[in-house]
Amino acid sequence: MQELRSVEKNLDFSVSYTTRAPRGSEEDGREYHFVARRQFEKMIAEDELLEYADVFGNYYGTARSTLRESLSHGRDLLLDIDVQGAEQVRRRVPEAISIFILPPTPEILKMRLINRSRAEGKVDDAVIERRLAEARQEIGNYRKYKYVLVNDVLPRAVDELSAIVKAERYLHEGDDLTRKGVQKVIEIAESCRESHSSSRLLPVLDAFGVPFPSQTAPA
């Protein structure tokens, strides 16, 4: 996400609220806003959250005020959230653009989870395995998203995310789509649409044991 913000202007990254304790070198207000469970539940009761979820016994969520602040400054807001939160955002903000980012294989995902855990100061094998199992379940939701990316090569993933941001801005602002440079951006973004991504998705779904729609037996 930091790589995307370095190449795209007018883009804010949402810092989520959570009830879990900080890990490693994490700082309040940078990785997360760390709050007590009672405070988080008060935010739920007062409808202050755009989305939230209970993940492995801890709450995570996005404050509505975060979106209002970005919009007031004419900036887009980028949320890094799970499928539970994305479902809520799609209901509450129908114009939101959803992007599903997949790891290429379970092995690479496990390596990334371990590296992140080490950076946070603690590697818990049980938590890693639980997150892998959750990932297998979540991947089956990719068809609910407008765009689908495979994060196998970071520079390419950043280029694709950047193209999606630009293309959606062009479409929203009614820009001239035939203008020089715009057509290429639109082409890259279109290749990432869920309906156009089968060739890149098939090996990923196969690696995670998730059936492609055509392989799913009829009900």
ChimeraX attribute file (.defattr): number of C-alpha atoms within 10 A of each C-alpha:
attribute: neighborCount
match mode: 1-to-1
recipient: residues
	/A:1	11
	/A:2	9
	/A:3	14
	/A:4	19
	/A:5	15
	/A:6	10
	/A:7	11
	/A:8	15
	/A:9	10
	/A:10	11
	/A:11	17
	/A:12	18
	/A:13	17
	/A:14	20
	/A:15	19
	/A:16	22
	/A:17	22
	/A:18	24
	/A:19	21
	/A:20	18
	/A:21	13
	/A:22	15
	/A:23	13
	/A:24	12
	/A:25	10
	/A:26	15
	/A:27	12
	/A:28	14
	/A:29	11
	/A:30	11
	/A:31	16
	/A:32	20
	/A:33	18
	/A:34	20
	/A:35	15
	/A:36	14
	/A:37	14
	/A:38	10
	/A:39	11
	/A:40	21
	/A:41	14
	/A:42	12
	/A:43	14
	/A:44	16
	/A:45	10
	/A:46	9
	/A:47	12
	/A:48	16
	/A:49	18
	/A:50	19
	/A:51	23
	/A:52	23
	/A:53	19
	/A:54	13
	/A:55	13
	/A:56	10
	/A:57	9
	/A:58	12
	/A:59	19
	/A:60	23
	/A:61	25
	/A:62	24
	/A:63	19
	/A:64	13
	/A:65	12
	/A:66	17
	/A:67	19
	/A:68	13
	/A:69	13
	/A:70	18
	/A:71	13
	/A:72	9
	/A:73	9
	/A:74	11
	/A:75	15
	/A:76	17
	/A:77	17
	/A:78	18
	/A:79	19
	/A:80	14
	/A:81	19
	/A:82	15
	/A:83	18
	/A:84	14
	/A:85	19
	/A:86	24
	/A:87	17
	/A:88	15
	/A:89	21
	/A:90	16
	/A:91	11
	/A:92	12
	/A:93	11
	/A:94	10
	/A:95	9
	/A:96	13
	/A:97	16
	/A:98	18
	/A:99	21
	/A:100	21
	/A:101	18
	/A:102	19
	/A:103	19
	/A:104	20
	/A:105	17
	/A:106	17
	/A:107	13
	/A:108	12
	/A:109	17
	/A:110	16
	/A:111	12
	/A:112	14
	/A:113	18
	/A:114	18
	/A:115	14
	/A:116	13
	/A:117	18
	/A:118	13
	/A:119	14
	/A:120	14
	/A:121	12
	/A:122	13
	/A:123	15
	/A:124	10
	/A:125	11
	/A:126	9
	/A:127	14
	/A:128	18
	/A:129	13
	/A:130	11
	/A:131	17
	/A:132	18
	/A:133	13
	/A:134	11
	/A:135	18
	/A:136	16
	/A:137	14
	/A:138	15
	/A:139	19
	/A:140	16
	/A:141	12
	/A:142	19
	/A:143	14
	/A:144	16
	/A:145	19
	/A:146	15
	/A:147	23
	/A:148	27
	/A:149	24
	/A:150	20
	/A:151	16
	/A:152	14
	/A:153	10
	/A:154	11
	/A:155	12
	/A:156	13
	/A:157	17
	/A:158	20
	/A:159	17
	/A:160	23
	/A:161	24
	/A:162	19
	/A:163	22
	/A:164	24
	/A:165	19
	/A:166	17
	/A:167	23
	/A:168	15
	/A:169	13
	/A:170	16
	/A:171	12
	/A:172	9
	/A:173	9
	/A:174	9
	/A:175	12
	/A:176	11
	/A:177	15
	/A:178	10
	/A:179	9
	/A:180	9
	/A:181	9
	/A:182	16
	/A:183	14
	/A:184	15
	/A:185	21
	/A:186	19
	/A:187	13
	/A:188	17
	/A:189	22
	/A:190	18
	/A:191	17
	/A:192	23
	/A:193	18
	/A:194	19
	/A:195	13
	/A:196	13
	/A:197	16
	/A:198	16
	/A:199	8
	/A:200	14
	/A:201	19
	/A:202	13
	/A:203	15
	/A:204	20
	/A:205	19
	/A:206	12
	/A:207	15
	/A:208	20
	/A:209	14
	/A:210	18
	/A:211	14
	/A:212	15
	/A:213	10
	/A:214	7
	/A:215	8
	/A:216	9
	/A:217	7
	/A:218	6
	/A:219	3
